[in-house]
Structures are given as C-alpha cells and as structure tokens.
C-alpha cells in the first residue's frame, strides 16, 4: 500500500470512527453527514466520495464495529488468564457495550444481525465457533465445565439462544438484560457455585 492509499484508508477509518462515536451517543437518525464531517475533520464531499450515501457509511460502520468487538473477544479468548477470569471479562465486555450503545444503534445492529447470510453469522461460523471449542476444552481441563456435556450440546444451546435473540420482538427488549443473560448462560440460575 503506497502513501496515498494509506492516507485514504486512514481518512476513511476516521470517518467511520467519527460516525460510530456520534451514533453511539445520539443514534443514527439524529446524526447528520455534516456532524460526522465535523467530528472527522473532513468535508461532507469527502464522505460522499468515500461512501456515496449515509446508508453505505452506516453499513461500513456496522462491519467496523463488529470486527472491533470480535477482536476484543479474540483477545480475551487467547489470553492466559484462568477460565473463570475469561468468563468474567466476556460478561464485563457485554455489560460495557450495552451501557455505551444508543438504543437506536443497537436496534440497527440487531436488525442487521437477524438478516439472512449476514456478516455476523459468517464471522460466528468461521471464527467464533473454533474459539468457543477451545474455551470449552479449557473449561473442562480446569474443572469448570462438566466433562459429560459435549461441545455439540453447548453449541446447540448457543444456537437456540442466537435464533431466539434474532427475532425482532425479542431483540427490541434485550439490551438492558444482556449482562444477566450472559451470566445465566455461563453460570446457570444457581450462580457460580451450587449451595
């Protein structure tokens, strides 16, 4: 990549990051291209030259956001901390993401997530599932996952949750409950330890 292409990609990334910052605070509808241009320190013409429309910019921002969240997940999964600490970090990152995101942006992301053959599904299938298998093995080795529960059963359970969450009437209500749902998934309704 030459210097021009590198500067172009950096400017494009600045626009995407500026739009994400504004969308996280104010939602999608209330943010104008002029506000994004001001935040990114570029002209509105530059935004239209790179993205053609606000719709395309939103789509690129969605992919950027999902990639960023996946990289955070990947870092947690590849860290050398014990299994329970990894689970705590996963739960904390869910809580933090839920507290920072504007409801309208969350609804947009969930709508994209629930569409057929989407970017998130591809990322989940190709990259996240192998990481989950690794996490399950690690949990078994450290004595935190019942060795009698197969990876297939755990993934089946995750798939049931995913399919339910992708329903519009569900994802419209789930944001405030995301931390609790994550805790139930990892610890069950009894909590971390049985009495």
C-alpha positions in Angstrom: 0.0 0.0 0.0 1.5 3.3 -1.1 1.4 6.6 0.9 -1.7 7.9 -0.9 -3.7 4.7 -0.4 -2.6 4.6 3.3 -3.8 8.2 3.8 -7.1 7.4 2.1 -7.7 4.4 4.3 -6.8 6.4 7.4 -9.3 9.1 6.4 -12.0 6.5 5.7 -11.3 4.9 9.1 -11.5 8.4 10.8 -14.9 8.9 9.2 -16.2 5.5 10.3 -14.9 6.0 13.8 -16.4 9.5 14.0 -19.8 8.2 12.8 -19.6 5.3 15.4 -18.9 7.8 18.2 -21.8 10.0 17.2 -24.2 7.1 16.6 -23.3 5.6 20.0 -24.2 8.9 21.7 -27.2 10.1 19.6 -28.5 7.2 17.5 -28.5 7.1 13.7 -31.4 9.3 12.7 -30.3 12.4 14.7 -26.8 12.5 13.3 -26.2 14.3 10.0 -23.4 13.9 7.5 -22.4 17.5 8.4 -21.9 16.5 12.0 -19.9 13.4 11.0 -17.8 15.5 8.7 -17.1 18.0 11.6 -16.2 15.2 14.0 -13.9 13.5 11.5 -12.4 16.8 10.4 -13.2 16.3 6.7 -15.6 17.8 4.2 -19.1 16.4 3.5 -17.9 15.9 -0.1 -15.1 13.6 1.2 -17.7 11.4 3.0 -19.8 11.1 -0.1 -16.7 10.4 -2.3 -15.8 7.5 0.0 -19.2 6.1 0.9 -21.7 7.6 -1.6 -24.5 7.7 1.0 -25.2 7.7 4.7 -26.7 4.2 4.3 -23.4 2.9 2.9 -21.5 4.7 5.7 -23.8 3.1 8.3 -23.1 -0.4 6.7 -19.3 0.2 6.8 -19.6 1.4 10.4 -21.5 -1.8 11.3 -18.8 -4.0 9.9 -16.1 -2.0 11.6 -18.0 -2.2 15.0 -18.5 -6.0 14.7 -14.8 -6.5 13.7 -13.7 -4.4 16.7 -15.9 -6.3 19.1 -14.7 -9.6 17.6 -11.1 -8.6 18.1 -11.8 -7.8 21.8 -13.4 -11.2 22.1 -10.5 -12.9 20.4 -8.0 -11.1 22.8 -10.0 -12.4 25.8 -10.1 -15.9 24.4 -6.3 -16.0 23.7 -5.3 -14.5 27.0 -3.5 -16.7 29.5 -5.9 -16.0 32.4 -7.8 -18.8 34.0 -11.2 -19.9 32.6 -13.4 -18.1 35.3 -11.5 -14.8 34.6 -12.1 -15.2 30.9 -15.8 -15.6 31.6 -15.8 -12.5 33.8 -14.1 -10.5 31.1 -16.7 -11.7 28.5 -19.5 -10.7 30.8 -17.9 -7.3 31.6 -17.4 -6.5 27.9 -21.1 -7.3 27.2 -22.1 -5.0 30.1 -19.8 -2.2 29.0 -21.0 -2.5 25.3 -24.7 -2.5 26.5 -24.2 0.6 28.6 -22.4 2.6 25.9 -24.6 2.0 22.9 -27.6 4.1 21.9 -30.8 2.1 21.7 -31.4 3.1 18.1 -27.9 1.9 17.0 -28.4 -1.3 19.0 -31.7 -1.9 17.2 -30.0 -1.3 13.8 -27.2 -3.8 14.7 -29.7 -6.4 15.8 -31.7 -6.0 12.7 -28.6 -6.5 10.6 -27.6 -9.5 12.8 -31.0 -11.1 12.2 -30.9 -10.8 8.4 -30.1 -13.9 6.5 -26.5 -14.7 5.5 -25.2 -11.6 7.2 -21.6 -10.6 8.2 -22.1 -11.5 11.8 -23.3 -15.0 11.0 -20.3 -15.6 8.8 -17.9 -14.3 11.4 -19.6 -16.5 14.1 -19.4 -19.7 11.9 -15.9 -19.3 10.6 -14.1 -17.7 13.6 -16.1 -17.7 16.8 -17.1 -21.4 16.9 -13.5 -22.6 16.9 -12.7 -20.2 19.7 -15.7 -21.5 21.7 -14.5 -25.1 21.2 -11.1 -24.0 22.6 -12.8 -22.2 25.5 -14.9 -25.3 26.3 -11.8 -27.6 26.3 -10.0 -25.1 28.6 -13.0 -25.1 30.9 -13.1 -28.9 31.1 -9.3 -29.1 31.7 -9.6 -26.6 34.6 -12.6 -28.4 36.1 -15.2 -25.7 35.4 -17.3 -27.5 32.6 -18.9 -30.9 33.2 -16.9 -33.3 31.1 -20.2 -35.2 30.3 -21.6 -32.2 28.4 -20.5 -32.3 24.8 -19.4 -29.3 22.7 -22.3 -30.1 20.4 -24.8 -29.8 23.2 -23.3 -26.4 24.3 -23.3 -25.1 20.7 -26.8 -26.3 20.2 -27.8 -24.3 23.3 -26.0 -21.2 22.0 -27.7 -21.7 18.6 -31.1 -21.8 20.3 -30.3 -18.5 22.1 -29.0 -16.9 18.9 -32.1 -17.8 16.9 -34.4 -16.6 19.7 -32.5 -13.3 20.0 -32.7 -12.7 16.3 -36.5 -12.3 16.5 -37.5 -8.7 16.3 -39.9 -8.7 19.2 -37.0 -10.2 21.3 -34.0 -8.0 20.3 -36.1 -4.9 20.8 -36.3 -5.8 24.6 -33.0 -7.5 25.2 -30.4 -4.7 25.6 -31.0 -4.0 29.4 -30.9 -7.7 30.1 -27.7 -8.6 28.1 -25.4 -8.9 31.2 -27.9 -11.0 33.1 -28.5 -13.3 30.1 -24.7 -13.8 29.7 -24.4 -14.7 33.4 -27.2 -17.2 33.2 -25.6 -18.8 30.1 -22.2 -19.2 31.9 -23.4 -19.8 35.5 -27.0 -21.1 35.2 -29.7 -19.8 37.5 -28.0 -21.1 40.6 -25.0 -18.8 40.2 -21.3 -19.5 40.3 -21.5 -22.3 42.8 -24.1 -24.7 43.9 -25.1 -24.4 47.6 
